[in-house]
Amino acid sequence: MTQTPTDSFLKKGSNLTLACSAQSDPPAQLQWMFNGEAMPQKTTANITLTNIEEKHSGNYSCVAYNAKTNRYVSSQVAVVSVMGT
């Protein structure tokens, strides 16, 4: 998983882009997680959160699932802290 920008501390109002990839055959199904909970509608390789606020502070990760092998693999956790102005 990659994060842009790479800083752990982001300013309120900035954008956060996260990218996830997994080598899998068939291609993995992806699910983004925020503080251990699935993020609705966030099942693509890249997600961008725009105009972030303090409520977006937390732990982000990606889970890849292979339907053929029934295996789940979780990415590393990206810890994000959004700071007020």
URMOBEL-V990080 format. One record per run of one state. SS is the DSSP state (a for helix, b for strand, c for the rest). FROM is the first residue (numbers start at 0). TO is the last residue. Records with the same first field share a line. If there is no record, write none. Layout:
SS=FROM-TO ; FROM-TO
This chain:
c=0-0 ; 4-7 ; 11-14 ; 19-27 ; 34-35 ; 38-44 ; 49-52 ; 56-56 ; 66-69 ; 74-76 ; 83-84
b=1-3 ; 8-10 ; 15-18 ; 28-33 ; 36-37 ; 45-48 ; 57-65 ; 70-73 ; 77-82
a=53-55
